[in-house]
């Protein structure tokens, strides 16, 4: 299932000597990252190429060119290509002094090496990440070269091949720019932290804890899916991985309880996608966002907290109302783990709180990740079943490095896009084009930016998704005087929900494979359930208090409460149930009232509350009236 919908999981599984070699290289990659992060500082022009060398070499070793190829063996040509992919970035290390001295005046050998390097990065991204980012990066390279032939505002003077290759491969603005910098520091270490947590069994513990907290409530399995996916999102960087990990047991439970196939798949897809906006990691995009905005990482994580809560509350509300509408109950007692046995293992969550505490104390994200990894090993030693042996530690190191390969490919390829933006100024041109299209009206600019982000985010993993959307779409909002953080969060959110928005909706497709449902209908249902993810970005642009921008906790809390009340109204209208079934007119009034309550402003809040109070009152009246009717024969 993972390999079918998530290209990062479609890797080779060797036997014999190749297994030992690939395992050793993965462990070596992780050890290099740990040592270089903690014990000594490597210059960025050396560290980033070494990081990319490991990444490219391992990608060409572990990922075949065709998804249907035999994944148990590799030919001599594949091995040679892997070696070449490993050596090409190390040209930076080999001729570092020469490259620095002749910046802008590259030799023929430099340009050949750089050209091969660019092609290797693009092909690596295709193998691990997929076609969308590969196509976008290729189009951006073509745009750099074909500038004079571009129509309208996209026209520019054009750059020759030497300039394009030099800028993309031999500066810190292209492949070796900010994205790969973040990958080679924060992201890798946090992925490694997640691998260590998984090795202690925390993934299964998330599911058990969710079952204890929500399993016996109304619509229990669906609420378990929401809760466990929120927890999984704290350590996972993939919506599809979240779906397959927790959905393999929550979706069958939901179906057994009485949920429709499409709804069961949609709940898991929505909640798993929401995990990507869940602090502290946010699918690794939080580190990129902090770097792009020049902000402290902890400030980004704090700002993202309230919108994430609003999203999961929205899904929870709709799941609850659907269960009430269908008359579904929770799981029987025998299907829920023993509460006290689960609580005995609550210590497994300590590493997550350790990381949050270290970050809140002002330490760097790198230091926090390393302390988190150490604390995971220490905490795992508390009980025999979670204790990590040397073999377990080695497997966690290898697993972390393998999971990071997709991020290495995505950030390196995204660096080509970012480099083209700085080389040609296309970011500003696209921003001006969006503003012209909207006539300078903010709400229309937001709408067109939303559409652009949804399209750009289709089939793209979280890190690359954010880089692309923030580079191409966010500048339009910033030009409209939207705060930088709000603009980046806006594009990030809509790039993420592309995972559940038809026609691509990879997370929904993965969920439908488990639920045996219709993929597109599962995507439509996911979009309906995730209405909070479509509304929250508009809220924190129109009222930045939700992101804690220029506000007090009281102001942010007020926005949060009114938005939650509004979400209840919107959820009731979309589901068609409150305290009793709603007729079409009541559903429309409920949705309108909910939207008005969500829209920032005292007047809209009051009108929205009035409409919701009226709908709620009618619903209670109908509920009591139905209970008082005599039973029919």
Secondary structure, DSSP 8 states (H G I E B T S, - for coil): -HHHH-GGG------THHHHHHHHHHHHHHHHHHHHHHT----HHHHHHHHHHHHHHHHHHHS-SSTTS-TT---HHHHHHHHHHHHHHTHHHHTHHHHHHTTT---HHHHHHHHHHHHHHHHHHHHHT-HHHHHHHHHHHHHHHSGGG--GGG------HHHHHHHHHSSTTTTTSHHHHHIIIIIHHHHHHHHHHHHTTHHHHHHHHHHHHHTTSTTHHHHHHHHHHHHHTTT---HHHHHHHHHHHHHHHHHHHT--HHHHHHHHHHHHHHGGG-TTTGGGHHHHHHHHHT--HHHHHHHHHHHHHHHHHHHHHHHHHHHHHHT-----GGGS--HHHHHTTGGGGHHHHHHHHHHHTT--HHHHHHHHHHHHHHHHTTSGGG---HHHHHHHHHHHHHHHHHHHHHHHHHHHHHHHHHHH-HHHHHHHHHHHHHTT-HHHHHHHHHHHHHHHTTT--HHHHHHHHHHHTHHHHHHTT--HHHHHHHHHHHHHGGGTSTTT-HHHHHHHHHHT--HHHHHHHHHHHTHHHHHHHHHHHH-GGGGTSS--HHHHHHHHHHHHHHHHHHHHHHHTBSSSB--HHHHHHHHHHHHHHHSSSHHHHHHHHHHHHHHHHHHHHHHHHHHHS----
